[in-house]
Amino acid sequence: MSNVHELGFLREKIEALKEQGVYRKLPVLQGANEAKILLDGKEVINLSSNNYLGFANHPRLKQGAISAVEKYGAGAGAVRTIVGNMAIHEELEKLLAEFKREEAVFIYQSGFNCNAGTIQAITDKGDLIISDELNHASIIDGVRLSRADRAVFRHSDMDHLEQILAEKRQEYNNVLIITDGVFSMDGDIAKLPEIVELAEKYEALTYVDDAHGSGVLGESGRGTVDHFGLQGRVDFTIGTLSKAIGVVGGYVAGSKTMYEWLNHRSRPVLFSTTLPPAAAGAIIEAIKMLMETTEYTDRLWENANYFKQGLGQLGFNTGQSETPITPVIIGDEAKTMEFSQQLLEKGVFVSGIVFPTVPRGTGRVRCMVTAAHSKEQLDQAVEIFEQVGQKMGILAGGH
Ligand SMILES: *Cc1c(COP(=O)(O)O)cnc(C)c1O
């Protein structure tokens, strides 16, 4: 018998991953995350990041980080509830609340952490959580940590959501409806006006995880709630500071009562040290930039539409996307991975996404266009998509 400390039980599972062809090594970036990157020693056009606005390596954010480090140091030194709550964290929360046009914002170390901490803090035994079936993994984990009962509605299916509400509402104290604002694999937007109407009709609370909507949708990136003009009608709006905002962190926007309660009972604030000053300083610059001008979000949408149009004209299937997330649906899993590999060889990095992340037979490469891409880079990428698409017989009428 082998020694358990050799972790043979994990070795077996790793071997199984290799047999299924899903074992992978992480690609290594030799520099900042930008429109063009040095990846494993090769210069390629980057169509895989969540750096929507090109903020991750922006000089103003870097300067904000440096200034914050000089004043506050490298780390917060304690959890916020003891002595890690710095003026820069309070400043960040006030600025975010102003930006989001909500009463209050409570920050977290990441978007993931925000879902893990918030959902369990605002729900209890005797409550029901109703969640869209395509919600993000961190919501699923967050829901698992709650003592509430749970139900799942079919993706964006309002009839199904209403059926669950009609059937179950009476049995519970509070009901919390949770949805992504923008769904990350297809780029479709939640039917938020209808969800809010149903929530009001059945006296349910609403919780929108707007990780892919923050910095993208609404006025200068204020998000999906702003896009639909629903301020004040969504109880909890989650945003990430790690995608369009370009740094790291997460937050929930809502009422002052929400803020007070999370401050006392959200486990990531009680048991985990908060954002480092550098992150807070950089994020403050990013939010100020969005409050000063819409030029970043304007360019993001212009680039996204330009690229989508280019792929669409060639005959690629870009699915149901309503946002800069541009899936190119290939179908077969192996073919999808091969497509991604050949694009990389020709100088475009776009990751292949297959089962179990998306349903079987709907493999796709997911293109993430940013404000930082030049038209020339996008033209070049479209040309490479055409070459590889014809070579692999993905585009009809290849010549
Ligand atoms: C990316 C993502 C998160 C996690 O955000 P991080 O800040 O990277 O931890 C949470 N929810 C959704 C819907 C996301 O897309």
The ligand as an SDF file (V2000), in Angstrom:
LIG
                    3D

 15 15  0  0  0  0  0  0  0  0999 V2000
  -15.1410   37.3950  -12.3190 C   0  0  0  0  0  0  0  0  0  0  0  0
  -16.3800   37.2750  -11.5530 C   0  0  0  0  0  0  0  0  0  0  0  0
  -16.3640   37.2740  -10.1570 C   0  0  0  0  0  0  0  0  0  0  0  0
  -15.0680   37.2650   -9.3830 C   0  0  0  0  0  0  0  0  0  0  0  0
  -14.4770   38.5210   -9.3680 O   0  0  0  0  0  0  0  0  0  0  0  0
  -12.9800   38.6750   -8.8280 P   0  0  0  0  0  0  0  0  0  0  0  0
  -12.8980   40.1020   -8.4540 O   0  0  0  0  0  0  0  0  0  0  0  0
  -12.0770   38.3060   -9.9510 O   0  0  0  0  0  0  0  0  0  0  0  0
  -12.8380   37.7700   -7.6660 O   0  0  0  0  0  0  0  0  0  0  0  0
  -17.5630   37.2150   -9.4870 C   0  0  0  0  0  0  0  0  0  0  0  0
  -18.7430   37.1650  -10.1420 N   0  0  0  0  0  0  0  0  0  0  0  0
  -18.8010   37.1650  -11.4880 C   0  0  0  0  0  0  0  0  0  0  0  0
  -20.1330   37.1250  -12.1610 C   0  0  0  0  0  0  0  0  0  0  0  0
  -17.6290   37.2250  -12.2440 C   0  0  0  0  0  0  0  0  0  0  0  0
  -17.6920   37.2140  -13.5730 O   0  0  0  0  0  0  0  0  0  0  0  0
  1  2  1  0
  2  3  1  0
  2 14  2  0
  3  4  1  0
  3 10  2  0
  4  5  1  0
  5  6  1  0
  6  7  2  0
  6  8  1  0
  6  9  1  0
 10 11  1  0
 11 12  2  0
 12 13  1  0
 12 14  1  0
 14 15  1  0
M  END
$$$$
